[in-house]
Amino acid sequence: MRGRVLIVAGSDSGGGAGIQADVKTVTALGGYCGTAITVLTAQDTKSVTKIEPVSVDMVVRQMHMMLNDIGVDCIKMGMLYSHDIVEAVTDVIDAKAADIPLVVDPVFVAKSGDRLLKEDALQAFTMRLILRASIITPNIPEAEVLSGIAVQNRDDMVRAAEILHDQGVPAVLIKGGHMTGDLLTDLLQTKDATELFEAERIHSNHTHGTGCTLASGIATGIAQGMELRDAVRRAREFVRQAITSAPDFGSGHGPLDHTVTVRPLDGY
């Protein structure tokens, strides 16, 4: 099964994150990618200089066109930015895609420090959208916001994941990249177990788009019929290879190499 993924996210003019990273990731992993662009950004590896939302009607129409014709096996949500967009895309999920697996990547702040979700959108995001998710993929700062606790070590990661799971999210993957140390740990919480994924940290400035890439990789695996754990494992390996072979572009947080290859269905 090739796997049809609908990405609902913002555009990164620099090509390292957002829709551009999502499309490249889904394609590299053997899936088919459709998009609903929520926001246009003007950015490079150092900063985001302008954010311009797409109209709510246009976002909704893009989603409907993909859902109604080509079809969708998994949806991935990235940058949504405004309260109106969060509400609108959640309404579409409720009306037309309630049975389609949903991966939600909480895109709050860019690596440059620029805010990518408005303050007044956070309540709708936490009270409506993430409760529809099959899995959410917060980093440490995002997990702190969503869980309401400080996350400073592995035990805190476990507690935050359990809080979010108890709130009604079936699966939570907390990414440990913001922790210090040479061992990087991601934590997956499901109803069945708490699982740690550990690997040696790759010390690199070229990590722009890692969150988008990981979530889209997971969505692709789900769309292709993989078990969640296997989809996470393959997506993590794809991100690691993409960091290792990053092209060394830009003077800030550089982009990954999305041309790396892992076997589309069964290799990682």
C-alpha positions as CSV (number, residue, x, y, z in Angstrom):
1,M,0.0,0.0,0.0
2,R,1.5,3.3,-1.0
3,G,-0.3,5.4,1.6
4,R,-2.1,8.7,0.9
5,V,-1.2,11.5,3.4
6,L,-2.9,14.9,3.6
7,I,-0.6,17.5,5.2
8,V,-2.3,20.5,6.7
9,A,0.5,22.9,7.5
10,G,2.4,26.1,6.7
11,S,4.8,26.8,3.9
12,D,8.5,27.4,4.6
13,S,10.0,29.5,1.9
14,G,13.4,28.2,2.8
15,G,12.3,24.6,2.1
16,G,13.6,23.1,5.3
17,A,10.4,22.7,7.3
18,G,6.7,22.9,6.9
19,I,4.9,21.8,3.8
20,Q,8.1,21.5,1.8
21,A,9.7,19.1,4.3
22,D,6.5,17.2,4.6
23,V,6.1,16.6,0.9
24,K,9.7,15.5,0.6
25,T,9.4,13.1,3.5
26,V,6.2,11.4,2.4
27,T,7.6,11.0,-1.1
28,A,11.0,9.6,0.2
29,L,9.2,7.0,2.2
30,G,7.1,5.9,-0.7
31,G,3.8,7.6,0.1
32,Y,1.5,10.0,-1.8
33,C,1.2,13.5,-0.4
34,G,-1.6,16.0,-0.8
35,T,-1.6,19.4,1.0
36,A,-3.7,22.1,2.5
37,I,-1.5,25.1,3.1
38,T,-2.5,27.2,6.1
39,V,0.1,29.9,6.2
40,L,2.7,31.4,4.0
41,T,6.0,32.3,5.7
42,A,9.1,34.2,4.6
43,Q,12.0,32.6,6.4
44,D,15.5,31.4,6.1
45,T,17.8,29.4,8.5
46,K,18.0,32.4,10.9
47,S,14.6,33.9,11.2
48,V,10.9,34.2,10.2
49,T,10.4,37.7,8.8
50,K,6.7,37.5,7.7
51,I,3.7,35.2,8.4
52,E,0.6,35.6,6.2
53,P,-2.3,33.2,6.9
54,V,-4.3,31.7,4.0
55,S,-8.0,32.4,4.2
56,V,-10.0,29.9,6.3
57,D,-12.2,29.2,3.4
58,M,-9.2,28.3,1.2
59,V,-7.8,26.0,3.9
60,V,-11.1,24.2,4.2
61,R,-11.5,23.9,0.4
62,Q,-8.0,22.4,0.0
63,M,-8.9,19.7,2.6
64,H,-12.2,18.9,1.0
65,M,-10.7,18.5,-2.4
66,M,-8.2,15.9,-1.2
67,L,-10.7,14.1,1.0
68,N,-13.5,14.0,-1.7
69,D,-11.5,12.8,-4.7
70,I,-8.1,11.2,-4.2
71,G,-8.8,10.0,-0.7
72,V,-6.7,10.1,2.5
73,D,-5.3,7.3,4.7
74,C,-3.7,9.6,7.3
75,I,-3.8,13.3,8.1
76,K,-0.9,15.2,9.5
77,M,-1.4,18.6,11.1
78,G,1.5,21.1,11.4
79,M,1.5,24.9,11.7
80,L,-2.0,26.2,12.0
81,Y,-1.2,29.7,13.5
82,S,-4.6,31.2,14.2
83,H,-7.7,30.4,16.3
84,D,-9.9,30.5,13.2
85,I,-7.8,28.0,11.3
86,V,-7.6,25.6,14.3
87,E,-11.4,25.7,14.6
88,A,-12.0,25.3,10.9
89,V,-9.7,22.3,10.4
90,T,-11.1,20.6,13.5
91,D,-14.6,21.1,12.1
92,V,-13.5,19.4,8.8
93,I,-12.0,16.5,10.8
94,D,-15.3,16.1,12.7
95,A,-17.5,16.3,9.6
96,K,-15.5,14.3,7.1
97,A,-12.5,12.6,8.6
98,A,-13.4,11.4,12.0
99,D,-12.3,7.8,11.1
100,I,-9.0,8.8,9.5
101,P,-5.9,8.5,11.6
102,L,-4.6,12.0,12.6
103,V,-1.0,12.9,13.5
104,V,-0.8,16.3,15.3
105,D,2.6,18.0,15.5
106,P,2.1,20.9,17.9
107,V,4.0,23.7,16.1
108,F,4.2,26.5,18.6
109,V,7.6,28.1,18.1
110,A,10.2,28.0,15.3
111,K,13.9,27.0,16.0
112,S,14.6,30.7,15.4
113,G,12.4,31.6,18.4
114,D,9.5,33.0,16.3
115,R,6.0,32.2,17.5
116,L,4.0,30.0,15.1
117,L,0.8,29.6,17.0
118,K,-1.0,32.7,18.3
119,E,-1.8,32.8,22.0
120,D,-5.6,32.9,21.4
121,A,-5.4,29.7,19.3
122,L,-3.9,27.6,22.1
123,Q,-7.1,26.9,23.9
124,A,-8.9,25.6,20.8
125,F,-5.8,23.6,19.9
126,T,-5.6,21.9,23.3
127,M,-9.4,21.5,23.9
128,R,-10.5,20.5,20.5
129,L,-7.8,19.4,18.0
130,I,-5.4,17.3,20.0
131,L,-8.3,15.3,21.4
132,R,-9.0,14.1,17.9
133,A,-5.5,13.0,17.3
134,S,-4.3,9.4,17.0
135,I,-0.9,10.5,18.1
136,I,0.7,13.9,19.0
137,T,4.4,14.6,18.7
138,P,5.4,17.5,21.0
139,N,9.0,18.4,21.8
140,I,9.9,19.2,25.4
141,P,8.7,22.9,25.5
142,E,5.5,21.9,23.8
143,A,4.9,19.0,26.2
144,E,5.3,21.4,29.1
145,V,2.7,23.7,27.7
146,L,0.2,20.9,26.9
147,S,0.7,19.0,30.2
148,G,1.1,21.9,32.5
149,I,4.3,20.6,34.2
150,A,8.0,21.3,33.8
151,V,9.9,18.6,31.9
152,Q,13.5,18.5,33.0
153,N,14.4,14.8,33.0
154,R,13.2,11.4,31.8
155,D,10.8,10.9,34.7
156,D,9.2,14.2,33.9
157,M,8.8,13.1,30.3
158,V,7.0,10.0,31.5
159,R,4.7,12.0,33.7
160,A,3.9,14.5,31.0
161,A,3.1,11.8,28.5
162,E,0.9,10.1,31.1
163,I,-1.0,13.3,31.7
164,L,-1.6,13.9,28.0
165,H,-2.6,10.2,27.5
166,D,-5.0,10.4,30.5
167,Q,-6.6,13.6,29.0
168,G,-7.7,11.4,26.1
169,V,-4.9,11.3,23.5
170,P,-4.4,7.7,22.5
171,A,-0.6,8.0,21.8
172,V,2.0,10.6,22.8
173,L,5.5,10.8,21.4
174,I,7.6,13.3,23.4
175,K,10.8,14.2,21.6
176,G,13.8,14.6,23.8
177,G,16.0,16.8,21.6
178,H,15.8,19.7,24.0
179,M,17.4,17.7,26.8
180,T,21.1,17.8,27.3
181,G,23.6,15.0,27.1
182,D,24.9,12.7,24.4
183,L,22.1,10.2,24.7
184,L,18.9,11.4,23.0
185,T,15.6,9.8,24.3
186,D,12.2,10.0,22.7
187,L,9.3,8.6,24.7
188,L,6.2,6.9,23.3
189,Q,3.2,6.5,25.6
190,T,0.2,4.4,24.5
191,K,-2.5,2.5,26.3
192,D,-0.3,-0.6,26.2
193,A,3.0,0.6,27.3
194,T,5.6,3.3,27.8
195,E,8.5,2.8,25.4
196,L,11.8,4.7,25.2
197,F,13.7,5.1,21.9
198,E,17.3,5.9,22.6
199,A,20.2,6.9,20.3
200,E,23.4,8.8,20.4
201,R,22.8,12.5,19.9
202,I,24.0,13.8,16.5
203,H,25.6,17.2,17.2
204,S,24.7,19.4,14.3
205,N,23.3,22.9,13.5
206,H,21.4,21.4,10.6
207,T,18.2,20.3,12.4
208,H,15.6,22.7,10.9
209,G,12.5,20.8,10.1
210,T,13.2,17.7,12.2
211,G,9.8,17.9,14.0
212,C,7.9,18.3,10.7
213,T,9.9,15.5,9.1
214,L,9.4,13.1,12.0
215,A,5.6,13.6,12.2
216,S,5.2,13.3,8.5
217,G,7.3,10.1,8.5
218,I,5.0,8.7,11.2
219,A,1.9,9.7,9.2
220,T,3.3,8.0,6.1
221,G,3.9,4.8,8.0
222,I,0.4,4.8,9.4
223,A,-1.0,5.5,6.0
224,Q,0.9,2.5,4.6
225,G,-0.6,0.2,7.3
226,M,2.4,0.0,9.6
227,E,2.0,-0.5,13.3
228,L,2.5,2.7,15.2
229,R,5.7,1.6,16.9
230,D,7.2,0.6,13.5
231,A,6.1,3.8,11.9
232,V,7.9,5.7,14.8
233,R,11.1,3.6,14.4
234,R,11.3,4.2,10.7
235,A,10.6,7.9,10.9
236,R,13.2,8.4,13.6
237,E,15.8,6.6,11.5
238,F,14.9,8.7,8.4
239,V,15.4,11.9,10.5
240,R,18.7,10.6,11.8
241,Q,20.0,9.8,8.3
242,A,18.7,13.2,7.0
243,I,20.6,15.1,9.7
244,T,23.8,13.1,9.2
245,S,23.8,13.9,5.4
246,A,22.5,17.5,5.7
247,P,23.8,19.7,2.9
248,D,25.4,22.4,5.1
249,F,23.2,25.2,3.7
250,G,22.6,28.5,5.5
251,S,24.3,30.2,8.4
252,G,21.7,29.4,11.1
253,H,19.7,26.2,11.7
254,G,20.2,24.5,8.3
255,P,17.9,22.1,6.5
256,L,18.1,18.3,6.4
257,D,18.8,16.1,3.5
258,H,15.4,14.7,2.5
259,T,16.9,12.6,-0.3
260,V,18.1,9.9,2.0
261,T,16.6,6.5,1.6
262,V,15.1,4.0,4.0
263,R,13.2,1.1,2.5
264,P,9.6,2.4,2.2
265,L,7.7,-0.3,4.1
266,D,9.9,-2.6,6.1
267,G,13.4,-1.2,6.7
268,Y,14.8,1.1,9.3
